[in-house]
Amino acid sequence: MKNMTLRRIAEACGGILHGKNGMEDAEVASVVTDSRQAKEGALFAAIKGERVDGHRFIPAVFEQGAVCVLSEQELPEDTAGSWIKVISTLGALKDIAEYYLRQLNIPVVGITGSVGKTSTKEVVAAVLSQKYRTLKTQGNFNNELGLPLTVFRLREEDEMAVLEMGISNFGEMHRLAKIARPDTCVITNIGQCHLEYLHSRDGILQAKTEIFDFLRPDGHIILNGNDDKLILVKNVNGIEPVFFGLKPEKDGHPEEAPALSVWADEIKSRGLKGVSCRIHTPDGSISVRIPIPGQHMVYNALAAAAVGLTYGLSPEQIRAGIESLQPVSGRFHIIETENYMIIDDCYNANPVSMKASLEVLQDGAGRRVAILGDMGELGENEALLHEEVGAFAGSCRIDKLIGVGPLCAGLIRKAGEENSELELSHYDTPEELLDCLEEQVQAGDTILVKASHFMNFSRIVDALQKMG
């Protein structure tokens, strides 16, 4: 890892280096918080979690070859290796990640938004990979611990970093942006996530746009031009945003709506095989087949096209990148078994993404079954927002709706009011559904599984696969 000696690491995080003399210039090969990954040359950060205190693993990581540990606790003089005493291990990790990213000096694309962050990150990385060696955020490593750990995966040979940045409260994005210092900021939309803490869409806009706090002076801003909140962003420290979106089919677009630099038309559903469209850019137009279904994927592809243009990719390279996209587990991942077509979209949920998934389910073959669970962090209007999704579900061309969780009771009730012919079921817990899941589905069904992460709906996907 470039310029990552123990001396420089201690200076970067304001810690005090202890241990054998002569180790100050020892270099770190990796930075980890999982003791099982603390191999030869690793720096192990001992984090005190809710259930496990990483400090208890310090003796073991030295036996495994770790060169140093970050510790909030004083360690004995006979400790087997070097250690850096810090006030906060998490705070130190963020400081070290900020320092390390500066050493690499590679362009950073920071991606945030209420819905579609992960999908957009995947498409952007797929496009940029057509020209550059690109590292992207893996899984849900997008918060104040995950972002530093993603940064530590970068190496000198990497040419681009695509970093997903997720928040739930004010100030978090400011701290993430301080680490990433993005060259390019992408915001997908301003929806209804984390209302429990951010209170309103205006609050969400304020929190998300903290990503601009550390935008480089010669940086780029790429925004959804069809989002009524994002179009209010006019100029950030002299940087004019680039907008993407769908052009309205007829008059009635808001007067303040900006001109779209990258836009799509000729949008056609290919069922669960994806969606096709024509993308128009200042460098020419391309017909593209996006291999994941849903009109929301067109927006993600447009954002990726705008990023690709920013970094010198041709329209053909952009097309190739979009069409190479692979689904991520839990993010509209289509699983075909002998008996079922399962749409695994259970990683997370909010009202916007729930409605988008229900729209796509309508293209499924056989009986179209939606298994929906509670959505979290929606604030004081959580019951109403679940009912809105229920009313929308009732208006969709689906055959069966199963709700799981106390909030989904209202969702199911509203769906029934909207469509009296829709087959409905409700369960208080996932365990109750799992006990009778085999009775609720039948061969030939297309089954959408979606809920917020805390519902742990991956268990339902696993059960369906075993049954299939």
Secondary structure, 3 states (H helix, E strand, C coil): CCCCEHHHHHHHHCCEEECCCCCCCCECCEEECCHHHCCCCEEEECCECCCCEHHHHHHHHHHCCCCEEEECCCCCCCCCCEEEECCCHHHHHHHHHHHHHHHHCCCEEEEECCCCHHHHHHHHHHHHCCCCCEEECCCCCCCCCHHHHHHCCCCCCCCEEEEECCCCCCCHHHHHHHHHCCCEEEECCCCCCCHHHHCCHHHHHHHHHHHHHHCCCCCEEEEECCCCCHHHCCCECCECCEEEEECCCCCCCCCCCCCCCEEEEEEEECHHHCEEEEEEECCEEEEEEECCCCCHHHHHHHHHHHHHHHCCCCHHHHHHHHHCCCCECCECEEEECCCCEEEECCCCCCHHHHHHHHHHHCCCCCCEEEEEECCCCCHHHHHHHHHHHHHHHHHCCCCEEEEECCCHHHHHHHHHHHCCCCEEEEECCHHHHHHCHHHHCCCCCEEEEECCHHHCCHHHHHHHHHHC
